[in-house]
Amino acid sequence: MPKVRNIIFLLLVAGGLWHFYGETFKQFGVQGVFEDIRSDVNGIKENPEVMAAFETLNKEFQLLISELTDQLSDKEQPIQKNVEKPTLDSPSEQSFSVHNVELGDDRSEVEGKVGTHKRSSLNEYGVNWVTYHDNYQNFFMVAYNQQNKVSGLYTNQDLVSSTKDITFKSSRDIVLSKLNEPLKSIRKGLVSYQIQNNQEYDTFLIDNHFVTIFYDKHENKTVTAIQIISDELEKQKAEYFTDPSEELKEGFEYQLFDLTNAARVNHGLSILSWEESVRETARNHSKDMADNNYFNHTNLEGQSPFDRMKEDDIAFRIAGENLATGQLSSIFAHEGLMNSLGHRENILQSGFESLGVGVAFNEESRPYYTENFLTQ
């Protein structure tokens, strides 16, 4: 129906133009029509009411063009094959499993089930998140310890089994009714770090492991992701923020990229390609915010994200930017962005084709995340 309305609207516009300028076109062609329109506009441009109406019409026309562009983009999106979801068994040793993988499993067992990994990148615990998926379907990440045993798990897709009867259809209220009280803080050395009580996630101590369950505020606070970290791995992390390094910066960037694509697949959207050129633009903005202690899409020189991309000779038809700071990892940054409506719209914008992510750290090791989306 929207397509039919658009066609009717365009026909009405064309009919109106013909009604007013048809005779001129017959006698003098397109140039004559332009001259007549210019003369008419000059005659009415001093009338503020008319100009206000014209501005409104112009905005509506631009919205229509944008909508038509989105529809064309949707048509051009590659259709992804549906990958069969695994049959999920009840955990045998733990309260939760992800893709039938539990903490303590051997890496050879995991890869015997799901094949080789797609990416391995450093995380805040000083080990790598090892990523498994089939074109971002059946997406999950595993952290292995030095003995190649599973010591961390994460997924934002419906791959969770639980002896507690918690699924991705469970609401926060159901989760809280089935589990013990969530933790209010985590102790690191002599410092106790408070856990945010923003109802976007809860962290529980279960089976002597740290289980963080994330909720989607825009989907009735149902479970949207889960992270499971062994007690041993959590103890390896001495501070709230991890000491920065080039490897950690790159790890956070690729992890945020992968999480974004896994979320898009959840919503039936095409995956984004990695845009190396715009990663530098994103990194520079993150570094500028970290160095100069501000957090804004507009930098201290008054440049917007679009100004910065143009300055770096990055061509685009449409673009968008997401920012986050203070989250201890890309997982927490991504889940926070998905719960923020404007950022969520960028992540789930069907018209975007590529993404570059840039991360920087301030003097307190606090990470700043910048995502630049675009279609060229």
Contacts in CASP RR format, 6 or more apart in sequence:
PFRMAT RR
TARGET T0000
AUTHOR 0000-0000-0000
METHOD contacts of the structure
MODEL  1
MPKVRNIIFLLLVAGGLWHFYGETFKQFGVQGVFEDIRSDVNGIKENPEV
MAAFETLNKEFQLLISELTDQLSDKEQPIQKNVEKPTLDSPSEQSFSVHN
VELGDDRSEVEGKVGTHKRSSLNEYGVNWVTYHDNYQNFFMVAYNQQNKV
SGLYTNQDLVSSTKDITFKSSRDIVLSKLNEPLKSIRKGLVSYQIQNNQE
YDTFLIDNHFVTIFYDKHENKTVTAIQIISDELEKQKAEYFTDPSEELKE
GFEYQLFDLTNAARVNHGLSILSWEESVRETARNHSKDMADNNYFNHTNL
EGQSPFDRMKEDDIAFRIAGENLATGQLSSIFAHEGLMNSLGHRENILQS
GFESLGVGVAFNEESRPYYTENFLTQ
2 67 0 8 1.000
2 71 0 8 1.000
3 71 0 8 1.000
6 64 0 8 1.000
6 67 0 8 1.000
6 68 0 8 1.000
9 64 0 8 1.000
17 33 0 8 1.000
18 25 0 8 1.000
21 33 0 8 1.000
21 36 0 8 1.000
21 37 0 8 1.000
22 33 0 8 1.000
24 32 0 8 1.000
24 33 0 8 1.000
24 36 0 8 1.000
25 32 0 8 1.000
25 33 0 8 1.000
28 35 0 8 1.000
44 50 0 8 1.000
44 51 0 8 1.000
45 51 0 8 1.000
69 317 0 8 1.000
69 318 0 8 1.000
69 351 0 8 1.000
70 350 0 8 1.000
70 351 0 8 1.000
73 350 0 8 1.000
73 351 0 8 1.000
73 375 0 8 1.000
74 350 0 8 1.000
74 351 0 8 1.000
77 269 0 8 1.000
77 270 0 8 1.000
77 350 0 8 1.000
77 351 0 8 1.000
78 270 0 8 1.000
80 135 0 8 1.000
80 137 0 8 1.000
80 265 0 8 1.000
80 270 0 8 1.000
80 271 0 8 1.000
81 135 0 8 1.000
82 137 0 8 1.000
83 134 0 8 1.000
83 135 0 8 1.000
83 137 0 8 1.000
83 138 0 8 1.000
85 138 0 8 1.000
85 158 0 8 1.000
85 159 0 8 1.000
86 99 0 8 1.000
86 100 0 8 1.000
86 138 0 8 1.000
86 159 0 8 1.000
88 97 0 8 1.000
88 99 0 8 1.000
88 100 0 8 1.000
88 159 0 8 1.000
88 160 0 8 1.000
88 161 0 8 1.000
89 97 0 8 1.000
89 100 0 8 1.000
89 161 0 8 1.000
90 97 0 8 1.000
90 161 0 8 1.000
90 163 0 8 1.000
91 97 0 8 1.000
91 102 0 8 1.000
91 161 0 8 1.000
91 162 0 8 1.000
91 163 0 8 1.000
92 102 0 8 1.000
93 102 0 8 1.000
93 103 0 8 1.000
93 104 0 8 1.000
94 102 0 8 1.000
94 103 0 8 1.000
94 207 0 8 1.000
94 209 0 8 1.000
94 228 0 8 1.000
95 162 0 8 1.000
95 163 0 8 1.000
95 164 0 8 1.000
95 206 0 8 1.000
95 207 0 8 1.000
95 211 0 8 1.000
96 102 0 8 1.000
96 153 0 8 1.000
96 160 0 8 1.000
96 161 0 8 1.000
96 162 0 8 1.000
96 163 0 8 1.000
96 164 0 8 1.000
96 166 0 8 1.000
96 206 0 8 1.000
96 211 0 8 1.000
96 226 0 8 1.000
96 228 0 8 1.000
97 160 0 8 1.000
97 161 0 8 1.000
97 162 0 8 1.000
98 140 0 8 1.000
98 153 0 8 1.000
98 154 0 8 1.000
98 155 0 8 1.000
98 159 0 8 1.000
98 160 0 8 1.000
98 226 0 8 1.000
98 228 0 8 1.000
99 113 0 8 1.000
99 114 0 8 1.000
99 132 0 8 1.000
99 138 0 8 1.000
99 140 0 8 1.000
99 155 0 8 1.000
99 159 0 8 1.000
100 113 0 8 1.000
100 161 0 8 1.000
101 109 0 8 1.000
101 110 0 8 1.000
101 113 0 8 1.000
101 140 0 8 1.000
101 142 0 8 1.000
101 150 0 8 1.000
101 153 0 8 1.000
102 150 0 8 1.000
103 150 0 8 1.000
103 151 0 8 1.000
103 152 0 8 1.000
103 153 0 8 1.000
103 207 0 8 1.000
103 209 0 8 1.000
103 228 0 8 1.000
103 230 0 8 1.000
104 149 0 8 1.000
104 150 0 8 1.000
104 151 0 8 1.000
104 230 0 8 1.000
105 149 0 8 1.000
105 150 0 8 1.000
106 148 0 8 1.000
106 149 0 8 1.000
106 150 0 8 1.000
107 142 0 8 1.000
107 144 0 8 1.000
107 148 0 8 1.000
107 149 0 8 1.000
107 150 0 8 1.000
108 148 0 8 1.000
110 132 0 8 1.000
110 142 0 8 1.000
110 150 0 8 1.000
111 117 0 8 1.000
114 132 0 8 1.000
114 138 0 8 1.000
115 132 0 8 1.000
117 130 0 8 1.000
117 131 0 8 1.000
117 132 0 8 1.000
118 131 0 8 1.000
118 132 0 8 1.000
118 133 0 8 1.000
119 130 0 8 1.000
119 131 0 8 1.000
119 254 0 8 1.000
119 258 0 8 1.000
120 128 0 8 1.000
120 129 0 8 1.000
120 130 0 8 1.000
120 131 0 8 1.000
121 128 0 8 1.000
121 129 0 8 1.000
121 131 0 8 1.000
121 250 0 8 1.000
121 251 0 8 1.000
121 254 0 8 1.000
121 255 0 8 1.000
122 128 0 8 1.000
122 129 0 8 1.000
122 245 0 8 1.000
122 247 0 8 1.000
122 248 0 8 1.000
122 250 0 8 1.000
122 251 0 8 1.000
123 129 0 8 1.000
123 143 0 8 1.000
123 248 0 8 1.000
123 251 0 8 1.000
123 255 0 8 1.000
123 329 0 8 1.000
124 237 0 8 1.000
124 241 0 8 1.000
124 242 0 8 1.000
124 248 0 8 1.000
124 328 0 8 1.000
124 329 0 8 1.000
125 143 0 8 1.000
125 229 0 8 1.000
125 233 0 8 1.000
125 234 0 8 1.000
125 236 0 8 1.000
125 237 0 8 1.000
125 242 0 8 1.000
126 236 0 8 1.000
126 237 0 8 1.000
126 242 0 8 1.000
126 248 0 8 1.000
127 143 0 8 1.000
127 144 0 8 1.000
127 145 0 8 1.000
127 151 0 8 1.000
127 233 0 8 1.000
127 236 0 8 1.000
128 143 0 8 1.000
128 144 0 8 1.000
129 141 0 8 1.000
129 142 0 8 1.000
129 143 0 8 1.000
129 154 0 8 1.000
129 251 0 8 1.000
129 255 0 8 1.000
130 141 0 8 1.000
130 142 0 8 1.000
130 143 0 8 1.000
130 144 0 8 1.000
131 139 0 8 1.000
131 140 0 8 1.000
131 141 0 8 1.000
131 258 0 8 1.000
132 138 0 8 1.000
132 139 0 8 1.000
132 140 0 8 1.000
132 141 0 8 1.000
132 142 0 8 1.000
133 139 0 8 1.000
133 140 0 8 1.000
133 258 0 8 1.000
133 262 0 8 1.000
135 265 0 8 1.000
135 271 0 8 1.000
136 258 0 8 1.000
136 261 0 8 1.000
136 262 0 8 1.000
136 264 0 8 1.000
136 265 0 8 1.000
136 271 0 8 1.000
137 157 0 8 1.000
137 265 0 8 1.000
138 157 0 8 1.000
138 159 0 8 1.000
139 155 0 8 1.000
139 156 0 8 1.000
139 157 0 8 1.000
139 159 0 8 1.000
139 258 0 8 1.000
139 262 0 8 1.000
139 265 0 8 1.000
140 153 0 8 1.000
140 154 0 8 1.000
140 155 0 8 1.000
140 157 0 8 1.000
140 159 0 8 1.000
141 153 0 8 1.000
141 154 0 8 1.000
141 155 0 8 1.000
141 255 0 8 1.000
141 258 0 8 1.000
142 150 0 8 1.000
142 152 0 8 1.000
142 153 0 8 1.000
143 150 0 8 1.000
143 151 0 8 1.000
143 152 0 8 1.000
143 153 0 8 1.000
143 229 0 8 1.000
143 233 0 8 1.000
144 150 0 8 1.000
144 151 0 8 1.000
145 151 0 8 1.000
145 230 0 8 1.000
145 232 0 8 1.000
145 233 0 8 1.000
151 229 0 8 1.000
151 230 0 8 1.000
151 232 0 8 1.000
151 233 0 8 1.000
152 227 0 8 1.000
152 228 0 8 1.000
152 229 0 8 1.000
152 230 0 8 1.000
152 233 0 8 1.000
153 226 0 8 1.000
153 227 0 8 1.000
153 228 0 8 1.000
154 225 0 8 1.000
154 226 0 8 1.000
154 227 0 8 1.000
154 228 0 8 1.000
154 331 0 8 1.000
155 225 0 8 1.000
155 226 0 8 1.000
156 214 0 8 1.000
156 224 0 8 1.000
156 225 0 8 1.000
156 259 0 8 1.000
156 262 0 8 1.000
156 263 0 8 1.000
156 266 0 8 1.000
156 334 0 8 1.000
156 335 0 8 1.000
157 262 0 8 1.000
157 265 0 8 1.000
157 266 0 8 1.000
158 167 0 8 1.000
158 168 0 8 1.000
160 166 0 8 1.000
160 167 0 8 1.000
160 168 0 8 1.000
160 223 0 8 1.000
160 226 0 8 1.000
164 178 0 8 1.000
164 179 0 8 1.000
165 178 0 8 1.000
166 174 0 8 1.000
166 175 0 8 1.000
166 178 0 8 1.000
166 179 0 8 1.000
166 213 0 8 1.000
166 223 0 8 1.000
167 223 0 8 1.000
168 222 0 8 1.000
168 223 0 8 1.000
168 224 0 8 1.000
169 222 0 8 1.000
169 223 0 8 1.000
170 178 0 8 1.000
170 222 0 8 1.000
170 223 0 8 1.000
171 215 0 8 1.000
171 220 0 8 1.000
171 221 0 8 1.000
171 222 0 8 1.000
171 223 0 8 1.000
172 199 0 8 1.000
172 202 0 8 1.000
172 215 0 8 1.000
172 221 0 8 1.000
172 222 0 8 1.000
172 223 0 8 1.000
173 221 0 8 1.000
175 202 0 8 1.000
175 213 0 8 1.000
175 215 0 8 1.000
175 223 0 8 1.000
176 182 0 8 1.000
176 202 0 8 1.000
179 204 0 8 1.000
179 206 0 8 1.000
180 204 0 8 1.000
180 205 0 8 1.000
180 206 0 8 1.000
182 195 0 8 1.000
182 202 0 8 1.000
182 203 0 8 1.000
182 204 0 8 1.000
183 195 0 8 1.000
183 203 0 8 1.000
183 204 0 8 1.000
183 205 0 8 1.000
183 210 0 8 1.000
184 194 0 8 1.000
184 195 0 8 1.000
184 197 0 8 1.000
185 192 0 8 1.000
185 193 0 8 1.000
185 194 0 8 1.000
185 195 0 8 1.000
186 192 0 8 1.000
186 193 0 8 1.000
186 195 0 8 1.000
186 203 0 8 1.000
186 210 0 8 1.000
186 234 0 8 1.000
187 193 0 8 1.000
188 237 0 8 1.000
188 238 0 8 1.000
188 239 0 8 1.000
188 240 0 8 1.000
189 238 0 8 1.000
191 239 0 8 1.000
191 240 0 8 1.000
193 240 0 8 1.000
195 203 0 8 1.000
199 215 0 8 1.000
199 217 0 8 1.000
199 221 0 8 1.000
200 214 0 8 1.000
200 215 0 8 1.000
200 217 0 8 1.000
200 335 0 8 1.000
200 336 0 8 1.000
200 339 0 8 1.000
201 212 0 8 1.000
201 213 0 8 1.000
201 214 0 8 1.000
201 215 0 8 1.000
201 332 0 8 1.000
201 335 0 8 1.000
202 212 0 8 1.000
202 213 0 8 1.000
203 210 0 8 1.000
203 211 0 8 1.000
203 212 0 8 1.000
203 213 0 8 1.000
204 210 0 8 1.000
204 211 0 8 1.000
204 212 0 8 1.000
204 213 0 8 1.000
205 211 0 8 1.000
208 231 0 8 1.000
209 228 0 8 1.000
209 229 0 8 1.000
209 230 0 8 1.000
209 231 0 8 1.000
210 228 0 8 1.000
210 229 0 8 1.000
210 230 0 8 1.000
210 231 0 8 1.000
210 234 0 8 1.000
211 226 0 8 1.000
211 227 0 8 1.000
211 228 0 8 1.000
212 226 0 8 1.000
212 227 0 8 1.000
212 228 0 8 1.000
212 229 0 8 1.000
213 223 0 8 1.000
213 225 0 8 1.000
213 226 0 8 1.000
214 223 0 8 1.000
214 224 0 8 1.000
214 225 0 8 1.000
214 226 0 8 1.000
214 227 0 8 1.000
214 335 0 8 1.000
215 221 0 8 1.000
215 222 0 8 1.000
215 223 0 8 1.000
215 224 0 8 1.000
215 339 0 8 1.000
216 222 0 8 1.000
216 223 0 8 1.000
216 224 0 8 1.000
216 338 0 8 1.000
216 339 0 8 1.000
217 339 0 8 1.000
218 338 0 8 1.000
218 339 0 8 1.000
218 341 0 8 1.000
218 344 0 8 1.000
224 335 0 8 1.000
224 338 0 8 1.000
225 331 0 8 1.000
225 335 0 8 1.000
227 331 0 8 1.000
239 365 0 8 1.000
240 328 0 8 1.000
241 328 0 8 1.000
241 361 0 8 1.000
241 364 0 8 1.000
241 365 0 8 1.000
241 366 0 8 1.000
241 367 0 8 1.000
242 248 0 8 1.000
242 328 0 8 1.000
242 365 0 8 1.000
243 365 0 8 1.000
244 361 0 8 1.000
244 365 0 8 1.000
244 367 0 8 1.000
249 283 0 8 1.000
249 358 0 8 1.000
249 359 0 8 1.000
249 360 0 8 1.000
249 361 0 8 1.000
251 330 0 8 1.000
252 329 0 8 1.000
252 330 0 8 1.000
252 333 0 8 1.000
252 357 0 8 1.000
252 359 0 8 1.000
252 367 0 8 1.000
252 369 0 8 1.000
253 279 0 8 1.000
253 283 0 8 1.000
253 330 0 8 1.000
253 356 0 8 1.000
253 357 0 8 1.000
253 358 0 8 1.000
253 359 0 8 1.000
254 357 0 8 1.000
255 329 0 8 1.000
255 330 0 8 1.000
255 331 0 8 1.000
256 330 0 8 1.000
256 333 0 8 1.000
256 334 0 8 1.000
256 357 0 8 1.000
256 359 0 8 1.000
256 369 0 8 1.000
256 371 0 8 1.000
257 272 0 8 1.000
257 274 0 8 1.000
257 355 0 8 1.000
257 356 0 8 1.000
257 357 0 8 1.000
259 330 0 8 1.000
259 331 0 8 1.000
259 334 0 8 1.000
260 272 0 8 1.000
260 334 0 8 1.000
260 347 0 8 1.000
260 355 0 8 1.000
260 371 0 8 1.000
261 271 0 8 1.000
261 272 0 8 1.000
263 334 0 8 1.000
263 338 0 8 1.000
263 347 0 8 1.000
263 348 0 8 1.000
264 270 0 8 1.000
264 271 0 8 1.000
264 272 0 8 1.000
264 347 0 8 1.000
264 348 0 8 1.000
265 271 0 8 1.000
267 348 0 8 1.000
269 348 0 8 1.000
269 350 0 8 1.000
270 350 0 8 1.000
272 352 0 8 1.000
272 353 0 8 1.000
272 354 0 8 1.000
272 355 0 8 1.000
272 373 0 8 1.000
273 353 0 8 1.000
273 354 0 8 1.000
273 355 0 8 1.000
274 354 0 8 1.000
274 355 0 8 1.000
274 356 0 8 1.000
275 354 0 8 1.000
275 355 0 8 1.000
275 356 0 8 1.000
275 372 0 8 1.000
275 374 0 8 1.000
276 356 0 8 1.000
277 312 0 8 1.000
277 314 0 8 1.000
278 309 0 8 1.000
278 312 0 8 1.000
278 314 0 8 1.000
278 354 0 8 1.000
278 355 0 8 1.000
278 356 0 8 1.000
278 372 0 8 1.000
278 374 0 8 1.000
279 356 0 8 1.000
279 357 0 8 1.000
279 358 0 8 1.000
279 372 0 8 1.000
280 312 0 8 1.000
281 308 0 8 1.000
281 309 0 8 1.000
281 312 0 8 1.000
281 314 0 8 1.000
281 372 0 8 1.000
282 356 0 8 1.000
282 357 0 8 1.000
282 358 0 8 1.000
282 370 0 8 1.000
282 371 0 8 1.000
282 372 0 8 1.000
283 358 0 8 1.000
283 359 0 8 1.000
283 360 0 8 1.000
283 370 0 8 1.000
284 308 0 8 1.000
285 299 0 8 1.000
285 305 0 8 1.000
285 308 0 8 1.000
285 358 0 8 1.000
285 370 0 8 1.000
286 358 0 8 1.000
286 359 0 8 1.000
286 360 0 8 1.000
286 368 0 8 1.000
286 369 0 8 1.000
286 370 0 8 1.000
287 360 0 8 1.000
287 368 0 8 1.000
288 299 0 8 1.000
288 300 0 8 1.000
289 295 0 8 1.000
289 296 0 8 1.000
289 299 0 8 1.000
289 323 0 8 1.000
289 325 0 8 1.000
289 360 0 8 1.000
289 368 0 8 1.000
289 370 0 8 1.000
290 360 0 8 1.000
290 361 0 8 1.000
290 362 0 8 1.000
290 366 0 8 1.000
290 368 0 8 1.000
291 360 0 8 1.000
291 362 0 8 1.000
292 300 0 8 1.000
293 362 0 8 1.000
294 300 0 8 1.000
295 323 0 8 1.000
295 325 0 8 1.000
295 368 0 8 1.000
296 323 0 8 1.000
297 304 0 8 1.000
297 305 0 8 1.000
297 321 0 8 1.000
297 323 0 8 1.000
298 304 0 8 1.000
299 308 0 8 1.000
303 311 0 8 1.000
305 319 0 8 1.000
305 320 0 8 1.000
305 321 0 8 1.000
305 372 0 8 1.000
306 316 0 8 1.000
306 319 0 8 1.000
309 316 0 8 1.000
309 319 0 8 1.000
309 372 0 8 1.000
309 374 0 8 1.000
314 374 0 8 1.000
315 376 0 8 1.000
316 374 0 8 1.000
316 375 0 8 1.000
316 376 0 8 1.000
317 374 0 8 1.000
317 375 0 8 1.000
317 376 0 8 1.000
318 351 0 8 1.000
318 352 0 8 1.000
318 374 0 8 1.000
318 375 0 8 1.000
319 372 0 8 1.000
319 373 0 8 1.000
319 374 0 8 1.000
319 375 0 8 1.000
320 346 0 8 1.000
320 349 0 8 1.000
320 352 0 8 1.000
320 372 0 8 1.000
320 373 0 8 1.000
320 374 0 8 1.000
321 346 0 8 1.000
321 370 0 8 1.000
321 371 0 8 1.000
321 372 0 8 1.000
321 373 0 8 1.000
322 337 0 8 1.000
322 343 0 8 1.000
322 346 0 8 1.000
322 347 0 8 1.000
322 369 0 8 1.000
322 370 0 8 1.000
322 371 0 8 1.000
322 373 0 8 1.000
323 368 0 8 1.000
323 369 0 8 1.000
323 370 0 8 1.000
323 371 0 8 1.000
324 333 0 8 1.000
324 336 0 8 1.000
324 337 0 8 1.000
324 343 0 8 1.000
324 368 0 8 1.000
324 369 0 8 1.000
325 366 0 8 1.000
325 367 0 8 1.000
325 368 0 8 1.000
325 369 0 8 1.000
326 333 0 8 1.000
326 366 0 8 1.000
326 367 0 8 1.000
326 368 0 8 1.000
327 333 0 8 1.000
327 336 0 8 1.000
327 367 0 8 1.000
327 369 0 8 1.000
328 367 0 8 1.000
330 369 0 8 1.000
333 367 0 8 1.000
333 369 0 8 1.000
336 343 0 8 1.000
337 343 0 8 1.000
337 344 0 8 1.000
337 347 0 8 1.000
337 371 0 8 1.000
338 344 0 8 1.000
338 347 0 8 1.000
346 352 0 8 1.000
346 371 0 8 1.000
346 373 0 8 1.000
349 373 0 8 1.000
351 375 0 8 1.000
352 373 0 8 1.000
352 374 0 8 1.000
352 375 0 8 1.000
353 374 0 8 1.000
353 375 0 8 1.000
353 376 0 8 1.000
354 373 0 8 1.000
354 374 0 8 1.000
354 375 0 8 1.000
354 376 0 8 1.000
355 371 0 8 1.000
355 372 0 8 1.000
355 373 0 8 1.000
355 374 0 8 1.000
356 371 0 8 1.000
356 372 0 8 1.000
356 373 0 8 1.000
357 369 0 8 1.000
357 370 0 8 1.000
357 371 0 8 1.000
357 372 0 8 1.000
358 369 0 8 1.000
358 370 0 8 1.000
358 371 0 8 1.000
359 367 0 8 1.000
359 368 0 8 1.000
359 369 0 8 1.000
359 370 0 8 1.000
360 367 0 8 1.000
360 368 0 8 1.000
361 367 0 8 1.000
361 368 0 8 1.000
362 368 0 8 1.000
END
